[in-house]
Amino acid sequence: MLKKIILILVLTYSFSSIDVVTTILPLTDFVEKIGGSHVNVITLIPPGANPHSYEPSPKQLQQVSNAKLIVMIGADFQFETIWLPKILKLNKQIQGCNTSEGLEKMDTLEKEAGSTSHHYSNIDPHVWLSIENAISMVTRIQDALILVDPENAEDYLQNSILYITELQSLQEELTQLRRESNQTSFLVFHPAWGYFAKEFDLEQHAFEVEGKEPSPKKLMSIIKEAKKERINTIFIEPQFNQKAAKTIARELGAKVVEMDPLAKDYIQNMRKVAFAVFGEK
């Protein structure tokens, strides 16, 4: 009987996982790729939710209170700025992993199509939309998991190496696709893709400026500028109104592509974005 109890305890310990909190789904993807069966991930912002207004449920906050690690974007991400102090009050023992630490941050650059002016606001928090940044973020997550769960360090290291290799292959694939493309700019509703644009030497045009939709006069100006730059794709996010984007698309003969910067499958999503901008092989 004693042997059975010991065996159960050993098996329970061997297969137990640690609770890890993430703020957004791309981070969940990273943590699951590195942590494998050793982690149970709780994502605070669910699919389709607006990160500017979402509030975690009581159930989520209860789960947070038992977690060992919280993996964050940092970079003045609004949701984290509001909720992190509350989370730390619930769980004073939780370790934090700021995945954007050490990365070069961009200002939120919002260029109105039809205008030569640029509007600078706060730091652009969408750092994960650069593959180079994502590789750095994965390494930080690896180190954080090893810190809170050193017994499984070897697995975390091996999983991290494998996933970084996948990200590097993706980067090479999309870089080659960029070389074969004549596209130099693209149009978005919400300016979330600045890091992607910078990595692949593109210019992102946004027709939402300072959170406001364009007036009819401004719409005509945007259409004129987009025609001049031969923009053939307009990116929209599921959290925002699509009416203005579809109006412009009809005038341009452009395709409208719904693209969520918060989509979970990082590699699939980045490839989808690149194919839409550059054109599939």
KADA-V685223 format. One record per pair of residues at least 24 apart in sequence whose C-alpha atoms are under 6 Angstrom apart, sorted by the first residue. I is the first residue (numbers start at 1). J is the second residue. If there is no record, write none. Layout:
<<I;J> <I;J>>
//
This chain:
<<19;67> <19;68> <20;67> <20;69> <20;70> <21;70> <22;70> <22;71> <23;72> <25;262> <25;264> <26;264> <26;266> <29;264> <34;156> <34;159> <34;160> <35;156> <50;239> <65;90> <65;91> <68;94> <69;94> <69;95> <69;96> <70;96> <71;97> <72;97> <72;98> <73;98> <73;99> <73;100> <74;98> <74;100> <75;125> <77;125> <99;137> <99;140> <111;205> <112;207> <113;222> <113;225> <114;221> <114;222> <114;225> <129;195> <129;196> <130;195> <130;196> <135;164> <181;278> <186;231> <187;234> <188;234> <188;235> <189;236>>
//
